[in-house]
Amino acid sequence: MIACVISIATILLIVIIIQCAIKGLNKREESDELEAEYLQAKEDSDDYCEALTERFVNSPLTYEILEAIGEGSDRKPEEIIIKQDGVSGRVGGVMRTYDFLTKRVPKLFGKEFSYRYRRCDWGREEICTESVYIYEQEVLATVFNGILGGEYSIEHKDDGRTVTMRLKPTKHF
């Protein structure tokens, strides 16, 4: 009788150990899968950003916009504001706008790259979803800054939907 109870207890202990080992393997596989998903989202967003940059740099429209907001002179705009529906630039205190609707240019949008991650909150684990957003406005601002010599500070508003570029100060008190 005692030998039977010990045998049953031993079998239960072995079953519990096997279940714990399987759970550990499943968590490791899941962690590897989550990490791969994150790396893929990062790679996809980087590729998308590079493709947008190349598209904007090679587009005559980019230079047309800069010429329109810069009054057609060699002066750099003191401020450039990029929104979904147009670009505005201030030169000599005068604001000029390149309106996408008027010029029949499509709006600028963002693209979402999502991935899952494990979060531990008060001892409770859960799988959450996070997203990386790439807004065309941000990429266009970076391209403008490169074309104009990198003299602008870039500020993102509305989670990147509006980007303000300002010439960096050259005179200080």
CORWOQUI-V839674 format. One record per residue. N is the residue number from 1. RES is the residue in three letters. PHI is phi in whole degrees, 0 to 359 (NA if undefined). Layout:
N | RES | PHI
N | RES | PHI
This chain:
1 | MET | NA
2 | ILE | 295
3 | ALA | 296
4 | CYS | 292
5 | VAL | 294
6 | ILE | 296
7 | SER | 295
8 | ILE | 294
9 | ALA | 298
10 | THR | 295
11 | ILE | 296
12 | LEU | 298
13 | LEU | 297
14 | ILE | 295
15 | VAL | 298
16 | ILE | 296
17 | ILE | 298
18 | ILE | 295
19 | GLN | 298
20 | CYS | 297
21 | ALA | 297
22 | ILE | 294
23 | LYS | 299
24 | GLY | 298
25 | LEU | 295
26 | ASN | 298
27 | LYS | 295
28 | ARG | 296
29 | GLU | 298
30 | GLU | 294
31 | SER | 297
32 | ASP | 297
33 | GLU | 294
34 | LEU | 294
35 | GLU | 294
36 | ALA | 296
37 | GLU | 295
38 | TYR | 297
39 | LEU | 298
40 | GLN | 293
41 | ALA | 297
42 | LYS | 295
43 | GLU | 297
44 | ASP | 298
45 | SER | 292
46 | ASP | 296
47 | ASP | 297
48 | TYR | 297
49 | CYS | 297
50 | GLU | 297
51 | ALA | 296
52 | LEU | 297
53 | THR | 302
54 | GLU | 298
55 | ARG | 297
56 | PHE | 291
57 | VAL | 296
58 | ASN | 273
59 | SER | 271
60 | PRO | 296
61 | LEU | 298
62 | THR | 302
63 | TYR | 287
64 | GLU | 296
65 | ILE | 297
66 | LEU | 299
67 | GLU | 293
68 | ALA | 293
69 | ILE | 276
70 | GLY | 259
71 | GLU | 59
72 | GLY | 73
73 | SER | 255
74 | ASP | 275
75 | ARG | 287
76 | LYS | 276
77 | PRO | 298
78 | GLU | 290
79 | GLU | 215
80 | ILE | 230
81 | ILE | 242
82 | ILE | 248
83 | LYS | 238
84 | GLN | 299
85 | ASP | 251
86 | GLY | 165
87 | VAL | 230
88 | SER | 240
89 | GLY | 222
90 | ARG | 249
91 | VAL | 233
92 | GLY | 60
93 | GLY | 84
94 | VAL | 260
95 | MET | 268
96 | ARG | 236
97 | THR | 235
98 | TYR | 253
99 | ASP | 272
100 | PHE | 294
101 | LEU | 295
102 | THR | 297
103 | LYS | 270
104 | ARG | 61
105 | VAL | 254
106 | PRO | 294
107 | LYS | 298
108 | LEU | 272
109 | PHE | 230
110 | GLY | 247
111 | LYS | 230
112 | GLU | 257
113 | PHE | 237
114 | SER | 256
115 | TYR | 209
116 | ARG | 255
117 | TYR | 213
118 | ARG | 267
119 | ARG | 239
120 | CYS | 249
121 | ASP | 232
122 | TRP | 55
123 | GLY | 81
124 | ARG | 252
125 | GLU | 266
126 | GLU | 211
127 | ILE | 263
128 | CYS | 243
129 | THR | 247
130 | GLU | 236
131 | SER | 230
132 | VAL | 250
133 | TYR | 253
134 | ILE | 245
135 | TYR | 263
136 | GLU | 300
137 | GLN | 299
138 | GLU | 294
139 | VAL | 292
140 | LEU | 298
141 | ALA | 298
142 | THR | 296
143 | VAL | 294
144 | PHE | 305
145 | ASN | 300
146 | GLY | 295
147 | ILE | 295
148 | LEU | 270
149 | GLY | 93
150 | GLY | 70
151 | GLU | 266
152 | TYR | 250
153 | SER | 268
154 | ILE | 241
155 | GLU | 238
156 | HIS | 259
157 | LYS | 233
158 | ASP | 53
159 | ASP | 57
160 | GLY | 95
161 | ARG | 286
162 | THR | 235
163 | VAL | 238
164 | THR | 248
165 | MET | 247
166 | ARG | 230
167 | LEU | 300
168 | LYS | 290
169 | PRO | 296
170 | THR | 245
171 | LYS | 246
172 | HIS | 231
173 | PHE | 283
